[in-house]
């Protein structure tokens, strides 16, 4: 081996060793950036159920803007991701035994976090995705699948016979492949509390939403879903 070849070999070897030494720092830096993005800017979200069909299908991935509601209020029609409004099954103070999923190892928690960064299913997510239908302070009622709201104090959206009284019918743009799908549900008038939102799935005949758990507190809202990114052939804004 000539001196120049030997110098070249040693240089490559030294570069490889430096890279291996720097690799842990680069991994930690990359994870830190991913954590900051997930915590404050944008989060990928895996659609876990069919409750938003046909707009979003089970297995789709969307991006959620976590800054939107720092500068403005949620609006009717927004598709939002929010934390589970049902009682936390991992709350030991309730006195009931907690399920095994509440006792994940540090490794499992790390794996689930990494999966959530890329919008992969974890089996442990308790986040929901629905469309905002009613706003704080409004009174909402549903008759034969049609949604009526009114916003004055003590107003009544419908008369006893189901015809409009103080309310106006709320409709969203929809088709067979996008937007809320009509059902025939009936829900009595409900006054939405301050700082809460009435949400529904687009697949109204198969969705656990405000018809079950009532208003969603604003502090539970993670952000606004603004684009469907997977699968690529269905890429579109929300």
N, C-alpha and C positions, 0 to 999 in steps of 0.2 A: 504494500500500500504506500503510495507516494505521500510526501508530507501534505500536499494540497488536498488529496483525497481524505487523508486522516483528519485534517482540520475541518473539512466539510462534514465528515461523519460525526465528529465530536460536536460540531455546531448544531447539527440536527438532533443529536442525542440531548444536548443541553436545552434546546428549545422544547423538546418533548417533556423533559423533566420539569421545566418551568411551567408548562401547560398543566401538568398533573398537580403541581403544587397550587396553581391558581384555580384549578377546577372547583374545589369546594367553595371558594369565595364567590366564583361566578354563579354557582348553583344557589347559594344563599342570597345573592343579589337578585337573581331572577325570581326566586320565590318571594322576596320582599316586594319587588315591583308588582308581581301578580297579586299579592295580598293587598297592596295599596289600591290597585285598580279595582279589585273585587269589593273592597270595603267602601270606597268613596266614589267611584266613577261608573263603571259598567260591569254587569255580571251576566254571565251566560246562564240560562235557565232551561232545564229539561222539562218538557210537557209530560206530566206523569199519568194523565187520564184523558178520557174522551169528552170531558165537560165543555171544552171550547170548540168542538167540531161544529161546522166544517172549517172554521177560520184557522184553527190550530189542531193538529192531529196528535194523538199519543205518540211520543217518540220524537216530535219536532224539537228544535232548539231555537230559542229567541234570545235577543240581547235586551237587557233591562238597564235603562238609564236611571242611575241613583241620585243624579243631581237635579232632575227636572223639578221636583217638588220642594227643593230648597229655595227656589226663586219664584214659585207660583203655586196655586192651588190645583189639586186634581180636578179634572173636568169630566162632565158626563160624556160617556163614550170611550174614555181612556181604558186601555187594557192594562191592568196593574198586577204586580206580584206582591203578595202580602203574607205575613206570618200567620200560621194557623190560629184562627180565633176561638177554636174549641179549647176547653180546659186542658192544660198540659198534663199528659199521662205520667210524666217524669217528676211531677211535683210531689215530693214525699210528704209534704205537710197535710195532704188530703187524707192520710191514714190508710190509703189503699196500696196494695203491693204494686211496685213499679215493674214494667215489663223488662225483659233482658236487654232490649235495644237502648234502654236508658243507661246502661253500664258498659259503654264502649271503651275499649282500651285506647291509650294515647296513639298507638299505631293506626288503629281503625279510624279514629277521629282525623288523623293526618291524611289518611287515604281518602276519606269522604270529602275533606276540604279540597284536596287536589282535584278530585273528580268534579266537584262543583265549579271550580274555576273554569273548566272546559265544558260545562253543561252536560256532564255525564250522569246517568242515574246512579244513585247511591243506595236506594232502598230505605233511607232514613229521612228523606226530605219531608218537612211538614209545612212547606210553603204552598200557597194557592195562587192560581192565576184566573182572574175573572174580569168582566167589563163593568165599569161604573155606570149605574142606571139612575140612582137617586142621590141627591146632594144633601149636606147638612141643613137641618131646619125645614126640609120639605116633608110633606105627608104623601106617602105612596100607597097605591092600591092596585091590585091586578084582578081583572075580570076576563075570564075566558082567554087568558094568555095576553091580553092587551094591558099595557102599563099606563097608569094615570098618576100624575103628580100635581100638587099645588103647594104654594110656598108661603101663604099668609097664615098668621097664627090661628089655630083652631079651625082651619079650613077642612073641608071634606071633599076628597077627589070625586066620589061617586054618590049618587042617591041610593036609597034602599033597593030600588029595582035594577041597579047596575048601570044606569045611564049617567053620563058626566054631570057633575054638579059644579064644584069649584076647580076641578082638575083639567089638565090638558093631556092628551095622549102622547106618549113618548115613543117615537119610532126611530130606528137606526137603518141606514142603508144596508141592504142585505140581498143575497141571491142564494142559489142552491149551493154555492161553493164558498160563501163568505158572509159573515155577519150573523146576528142572532136569528135563530130559527123559531118560528111560532109554535107554541103549545097551547093547551087549554086550561092552564092552572088558574085558580082563584085564591087571592090573598087579601084578607081584610086590611083596612087602612092602618098604616103604621107611621107614627111620627118619628122621623130619623133624628136622633139626638145630635147636639152640637159636636162638631169634629168627627162625625161618623159618616160613612158612605154605604149606600145600598148597592150590592154587587150581584151580578148574575152571570152564569156561563152562557155562551152562545148556543150550546146544546141544552136548551132549557128543559127538555124532557128528561135529561140525564145529568143533572148538576146539583151538587151540594153547595148551596150558596146562601144569600141573605134570607131566602125563604125559610131557611132552617136556623141559621145563627144570627139573623138580624143584621144590625149595622156593624161595619168594620171600622174600628178606631183608626184615625189617621196615623197614630204612632206605630201601627202594625204594618203600614205600607212600606215596602222596600223600594219600589220604583216603578217606572212606566216601561212596559214592553213596547219597543218601537220598531223592531224589525225581526222577521223570520229569517234565520240564516241557514237552517238545515231542515230538510234536504235542499241542495242548491237549486234543483229544478223548480222549487216553489218559493224561491227567495222573493220577498216583498215586504213593504212597510206595513205597519199596523196603525 
